[in-house]
Each structure stands twice: as C-alpha cells, then as structure tokens.
Amino acid sequence: MSLPYQVGAVLVLAVVTVVVCVHLGMVFLHVTPSNTVNREHAEAVDGWIYPEFEQNWKLFAPNPLQQNVAVQVRGEVGTADGGTRTTGWYDLSAEDGRAIDGNLLPSHTQQNELRRAWDFYGAAHDADNRPVGLRGTLAEQYLRRIAVLRLERGDAAGAGGVLERVQIRSRTSNVPPPPWSNEKATGKPAYRFLPWWTVPAGETRGGVR
C-alpha cells in the first residue's frame, strides 16, 4: 500500500475511533444515575442519544414487560348533510406492527412514535386521566395529533366529512406464560378509555404534518 493510502487509512481509523469513543461516552452518561457531569452536559447528551440511540431497559430484570399494549382510536365525523357518525376503532399499534414485520430497516416513527406518545401520556396523567404535572396538556396534544394524522391518512372522515372529535383507548392483554411455567395469566384484555377530545380546525384536512 502506497504512503498516501496508508495515511488515508490511518486518518479514517482515527476518525472512527474518536466517533466510537464519543458514542460510548455519551451512552455511558445517558444510562448512569444522575450526577454532576451528566446534569451539566444533559443537552449535549440528549441531542446525541435521541432518538436513534435511546436505551430502553424494560426487557431486563427486575420487571420485564409481560403485557401487550395496543393503542386504538375512533373518530366522530361531521358529515356533509349536517349529521354526525362515529367510526369504528382503528388499531394504530397493529398498523405499526404490520409496517415493521419483514422490514429490515423500519423507521423510528413506526417503532417508537406511538409507543412513546402513550408512555408520555401515562406518565403525565393519573388513572382518572387528570394531569399530574406541567406537561399534561402537551402530552394530550401530542397523542391527539398522532391519532388525528393517522385517521386522516386512513380517510376515516370520508368524502365531504370533517373529523370533529377523537377518542383513544388502550387494550392491554397478558403475554401467555410458557408451557413449563406455573404462572397463571388471565386471557381477558383490559381497556382504558380516554375522554373524547375535540379536534381543532387546524389539525383537520391535512393540517398536521
């Protein structure tokens, strides 16, 4: 290998090494308990980690996830003749699942957008859907806009219809235990219904991007 190629290879190796070290350092600061260093550099760490390199430890001990949670939505549509109708339930989680199955490179939106929005809402509200922090309104708006966008893409309003309200629910079912386990799990799903939310005019007819 000629000298210029050797120099180029060394430079590429050096750049790769630096990037790998920076990445490992950022991940380390992201997963470590809160301390002076990661608090001081929180903005830089979050900018590097989110959304592609987010670490989710729910798969591991002490409490692995043992439930399937599906987020579903239905809409109330104002029809062209002045009446209203209610759509059926659209299973948004199932839509994402179909988009991911067999896809070697699924998008971050397909994998995490809906899940993170639902987790965000749950963390910002109590069991009666009352906000428990300053981000309650933001969580509602984020989840509602995702639902409206999905319904608009699915043409839920139909010709001449206008989406006026949406309602979201979750369907939680237990993952069946393996045959060798003595655990007992009910097969009946549990539902959580959120209130009907009015859709602002700016969010209908393609107003959400």
N, C-alpha and C positions, 0 to 999 in steps of 0.2 A: 504494500500500500504506500502510495507516494506521501510525501510530507504534508501537502495541503489536505489530503484526505484524512490523514492521521489527526491533524489539528482540528478539522471539522468534526471528526468522531469524538475527540476529547471534549470539544465545546458542547456537542449535543448531549454527551453523557453527563457533563457538569450541570447543564440546564435541567435535565431530567432528575438528577439527584437533588437539586435545590427544590424543584417543584414537589417531589415526593416528601422531602423533609418538611416543607411548609405545610403540605396537606396533613401529614401525620401530626404535626404540632397543632394545627387548627382542630383536628378531630379530638386530640387529647384534651385541649382546653374546653371543647364543647361538651365532652362526656364527664369531665371531672366535676366534683362538687363545687359549689360557688366559692370563689376565693378572690383575693385582691387582683391577681393577674387577669383571670377571665372576666371579671367585672369591668376592669379598666379597658379591656380590648373587646368588649362584648359586641360592639357594632361591626368591627372587622371580622370577628369570628363568625357571627351570624351571616354576614354578607358572603363569606366563603362557603359555609356549610349549606345554607338553604338556597334552593330546595333540593338540589340533586344529591347532597351527601348527608342528609338528615339521618340521625341514628335513632332507631326505634327498638327498644329492648323488650317489648311486650311478649316476644316469642319465648323468652327465657325465664328462669326462676326469679322471684318466688311465685309469681302468679301468671302463668301462661294463659293467653286468651283461649277460652273454651266455648265461645259462642260465635255464631254468625249473625251479624247485624246488617240488615238491608234497609236502605233509606228509600222511601216511596213518596210520591206526590200526586195530588189530583188538583184540578183547577175548576173554578166557577167561571163560565164563559157567558158574556153578554152576546146574544145572537142578533142578527141583522133585523129581525122583526120585533125587537124590543124585549124579548124574553130572556130567560137565563137557563142554562143547563150545567150539570156537573159531570165532568169527565170521569172515567174510571181511574184506578190507581196505576201510575207509571212506576215501575221498579227501576229506579236510577242505578242502584248498585248492580242489578243484573245487566243493565246496559254496559256498564263499565267492565263487568266480568266478561261479557261477550267480546268486547273490544280488545281485552288483554289476552284471552285464550288463543294460543297459537301465534301470538305476536312476539317475535324475538326482541323487539325494541318498542315496547309500549311507552306512551308519553307519560310524563309526570302527572298531567291532568287526569288521564284515565286511571292512574294508580292511586292518586292521593288527594285530588281536589275535593271530592265529595266526602271522603273519609275524614279529612282534616276539618272541613267545614262543620261536620256533625260533631266531632270531638270538641271543636271550638265552642259550638253552641252549648253542648252538655256541660262544659267547664264553666260557662258564664251564666248558667241558669240552674235553679233548683228543680226538684221533681214536679213542682206545680208550674213550671215554665216562667218563673219570676226571675228577673236579673239579679245576680248576686255580686256583681262587680261593675266597674265602669265600662266594661266592653260588651255588656249585654246587648245594647242596641246595634252595635257593629256586628256582633255575631248573628243577630237576626237578619240584618240587611244582607250579609254575605251569603247565608244559607238560602234566603229567599231569592236572591238574584241568580244563584246557580239553578234553582228549581225553575224559575221563570224562563231562563235561557234554554233549559232542556225541553220544556213544554213548547216553547216557540219553535225550536228545531224540529220537534216531532209534529208540528202543525196541529197541536191539540185544540186550538180555537176554531180551526176550520175556516172555510170561505166566509168572509164578512163578519166573523166573530172576533170578540175582543176579550182577552184574558183579564178578568177583574179581580179575582182572589185566588189564593193558593193555600192548600193545607198539606203539611208534611207529617208523615208518621214513620216510626221505625218498627221493624219486625225483627225480634230477637229470638233465635232458636238455639238450643244447645247442640254442640257437636257430639254425636253419639260416642260413647266410650268404646275402646277396643274390646274385642271378644274376651280377652283374658282378664279384663278389669272387673272388679266387684262394684264399681261405681254405678249409681242409678241416675239417669237423666230423663226428665220429662220430655216428651216429644211435642208438647203443645207450645206453639210460639207465643211470645208476649208482645203486645203492641203498646207503643207510646204515641199518643196523638198530640200534635202541636195545634195552637189556635189557628183559625183562618186569618190569613194576612192579606190586606188589601194591596194590590199591585199598583204602584204609582204609574202615571201615564207614560213617563219617560222610560219605563222598563218594558213596555209592550211594543209590539210591532218592530222588533229588532233594535230597541233602544239600548239593550245590554250587549256589550261586545266582550 
